[in-house]
Amino acid sequence: MNLERALAISDYQCEERTAEITWLAQHASTRKVIVEVGCWKGCTTRALADNTSGLVYAVDTWQGNPDHPEAWQGTPGHSEEELFGQFKKNVADLSNLWILKLFSIEAAAYLSVYAGKKFQADLIFLDASHDYENVKKDILAWRPLLAPGGLLCGHDRQWMGVSQAIDELLPGHQVGVGAIWYAA
């Protein structure tokens, strides 16, 4: 697995998530069309893109996460422009990345209209908002774009909103490593 560049990114999530990053990289290595919803500074984006021969769609607004504003609001380097700039710097050399600076639901609608019925992702990783309503909307918007045999997964299953949504919409989902959940 190629994790060097992902682990080099200064990301509050990345430094604590080596096992999760490895899990994502392993699954990315067998996939050709990957969507990541919620990219922050690009640690998991790097892990996905560096380990697939396919294309990664990176979806985020880079406006921060309203679920835990203390992690970004008012902190130097954490404005929308600064975060997006840091992300672009961290992924600048990737030729297999398509950045969609959109809200999750808008990006799902865009890809379904842009690509029509042909757009299907082999792997969709959800790590945007963590409240019940938004996680539910993300699952409902992205699951129809999952290819047969594809992997729908996400992060932060320990958050009440995330666990409630995945329990309700994805009965039988499984636990990956750390805070990752997944369903086929």
QUIDA-V720404 format. One record per residue. RES is the residue in three letters. BURIAL is # if it has 16 or more other ideal C-beta (glycine too) atoms within 10 Angstrom, else .. D_FIRST is the distance of its C-alpha to the first C-alpha in Angstrom with 2 decimals. Layout:
# QUIDA-V720404
res=RES burial=BURIAL d_first=D_FIRST
res=RES burial=BURIAL d_first=D_FIRST
This chain:
# QUIDA-V720404
res=MET burial=. d_first=0.00
res=ASN burial=. d_first=3.76
res=LEU burial=# d_first=6.01
res=GLU burial=. d_first=8.91
res=ARG burial=# d_first=11.15
res=ALA burial=# d_first=10.92
res=LEU burial=# d_first=11.86
res=ALA burial=. d_first=14.48
res=ILE burial=# d_first=16.36
res=SER burial=. d_first=19.49
res=ASP burial=# d_first=19.44
res=TYR burial=. d_first=21.36
res=GLN burial=# d_first=18.92
res=CYS burial=# d_first=15.64
res=GLU burial=. d_first=16.86
res=GLU burial=. d_first=17.71
res=ARG burial=# d_first=14.89
res=THR burial=. d_first=11.75
res=ALA burial=. d_first=11.78
res=GLU burial=# d_first=12.55
res=ILE burial=# d_first=9.92
res=THR burial=# d_first=7.27
res=TRP burial=# d_first=9.69
res=LEU burial=# d_first=10.00
res=ALA burial=# d_first=6.52
res=GLN burial=. d_first=6.82
res=HIS burial=# d_first=10.29
res=ALA burial=# d_first=9.86
res=SER burial=. d_first=8.22
res=THR burial=. d_first=11.68
res=ARG burial=# d_first=13.83
res=LYS burial=. d_first=15.90
res=VAL burial=# d_first=17.98
res=ILE burial=# d_first=16.70
res=VAL burial=# d_first=19.07
res=GLU burial=# d_first=18.46
res=VAL burial=# d_first=21.82
res=GLY burial=# d_first=22.09
res=CYS burial=# d_first=19.83
res=TRP burial=# d_first=21.62
res=LYS burial=# d_first=20.19
res=GLY burial=# d_first=16.95
res=CYS burial=# d_first=14.30
res=THR burial=# d_first=13.17
res=THR burial=# d_first=14.09
res=ARG burial=# d_first=11.65
res=ALA burial=# d_first=8.72
res=LEU burial=# d_first=10.26
res=ALA burial=# d_first=11.37
res=ASP burial=# d_first=8.55
res=ASN burial=# d_first=6.66
res=THR burial=# d_first=10.06
res=SER burial=. d_first=12.63
res=GLY burial=# d_first=15.21
res=LEU burial=# d_first=16.99
res=VAL burial=# d_first=16.60
res=TYR burial=# d_first=19.96
res=ALA burial=# d_first=20.11
res=VAL burial=# d_first=23.28
res=ASP burial=# d_first=25.04
res=THR burial=# d_first=28.42
res=TRP burial=# d_first=27.30
res=GLN burial=. d_first=30.55
res=GLY burial=# d_first=29.04
res=ASN burial=# d_first=29.12
res=PRO burial=. d_first=32.70
res=ASP burial=# d_first=31.65
res=HIS burial=. d_first=31.08
res=PRO burial=. d_first=32.81
res=GLU burial=. d_first=33.04
res=ALA burial=. d_first=29.39
res=TRP burial=# d_first=30.22
res=GLN burial=. d_first=33.89
res=GLY burial=. d_first=35.84
res=THR burial=. d_first=33.05
res=PRO burial=. d_first=32.82
res=GLY burial=. d_first=29.83
res=HIS burial=# d_first=29.65
res=SER burial=# d_first=32.03
res=GLU burial=. d_first=30.88
res=GLU burial=. d_first=31.15
res=GLU burial=. d_first=29.31
res=LEU burial=# d_first=26.40
res=PHE burial=# d_first=26.09
res=GLY burial=. d_first=26.44
res=GLN burial=# d_first=23.68
res=PHE burial=# d_first=21.37
res=LYS burial=. d_first=22.35
res=LYS burial=. d_first=21.85
res=ASN burial=# d_first=18.29
res=VAL burial=# d_first=17.36
res=ALA burial=. d_first=19.98
res=ASP burial=. d_first=17.97
res=LEU burial=# d_first=16.25
res=SER burial=. d_first=18.20
res=ASN burial=. d_first=16.84
res=LEU burial=# d_first=18.20
res=TRP burial=. d_first=21.63
res=ILE burial=# d_first=23.07
res=LEU burial=# d_first=25.78
res=LYS burial=# d_first=27.75
res=LEU burial=# d_first=29.52
res=PHE burial=# d_first=30.11
res=SER burial=# d_first=28.07
res=ILE burial=# d_first=31.05
res=GLU burial=. d_first=32.06
res=ALA burial=# d_first=28.67
res=ALA burial=# d_first=28.72
res=ALA burial=. d_first=32.29
res=TYR burial=. d_first=31.54
res=LEU burial=# d_first=28.78
res=SER burial=# d_first=30.99
res=VAL burial=. d_first=33.92
res=TYR burial=. d_first=32.16
res=ALA burial=. d_first=30.31
res=GLY burial=. d_first=32.87
res=LYS burial=. d_first=32.16
res=LYS burial=. d_first=29.47
res=PHE burial=# d_first=26.91
res=GLN burial=# d_first=24.58
res=ALA burial=# d_first=21.12
res=ASP burial=# d_first=18.62
res=LEU burial=# d_first=17.12
res=ILE burial=# d_first=19.19
res=PHE burial=# d_first=18.17
res=LEU burial=# d_first=21.39
res=ASP burial=# d_first=21.62
res=ALA burial=# d_first=24.87
res=SER burial=# d_first=28.21
res=HIS burial=# d_first=28.51
res=ASP burial=# d_first=32.14
res=TYR burial=# d_first=33.24
res=GLU burial=. d_first=34.85
res=ASN burial=# d_first=32.00
res=VAL burial=# d_first=29.29
res=LYS burial=# d_first=31.68
res=LYS burial=# d_first=32.23
res=ASP burial=# d_first=28.50
res=ILE burial=# d_first=27.99
res=LEU burial=. d_first=31.16
res=ALA burial=# d_first=30.30
res=TRP burial=# d_first=26.73
res=ARG burial=# d_first=26.99
res=PRO burial=. d_first=29.27
res=LEU burial=# d_first=26.64
res=LEU burial=# d_first=24.12
res=ALA burial=. d_first=23.88
res=PRO burial=. d_first=25.03
res=GLY burial=. d_first=22.25
res=GLY burial=# d_first=20.30
res=LEU burial=# d_first=18.82
res=LEU burial=# d_first=20.70
res=CYS burial=# d_first=19.20
res=GLY burial=# d_first=19.98
res=HIS burial=# d_first=20.10
res=ASP burial=# d_first=22.93
res=ARG burial=# d_first=24.50
res=GLN burial=. d_first=26.63
res=TRP burial=# d_first=28.61
res=MET burial=. d_first=31.86
res=GLY burial=# d_first=31.78
res=VAL burial=# d_first=28.29
res=SER burial=# d_first=29.10
res=GLN burial=. d_first=32.49
res=ALA burial=# d_first=31.23
res=ILE burial=# d_first=28.51
res=ASP burial=. d_first=30.99
res=GLU burial=. d_first=33.58
res=LEU burial=# d_first=31.71
res=LEU burial=# d_first=28.95
res=PRO burial=. d_first=30.67
res=GLY burial=. d_first=28.49
res=HIS burial=# d_first=25.30
res=GLN burial=. d_first=22.83
res=VAL burial=. d_first=21.14
res=GLY burial=# d_first=17.38
res=VAL burial=. d_first=16.20
res=GLY burial=# d_first=18.18
res=ALA burial=# d_first=20.15
res=ILE burial=# d_first=18.33
res=TRP burial=# d_first=20.59
res=TYR burial=# d_first=20.20
res=ALA burial=# d_first=22.58
res=ALA burial=. d_first=22.64
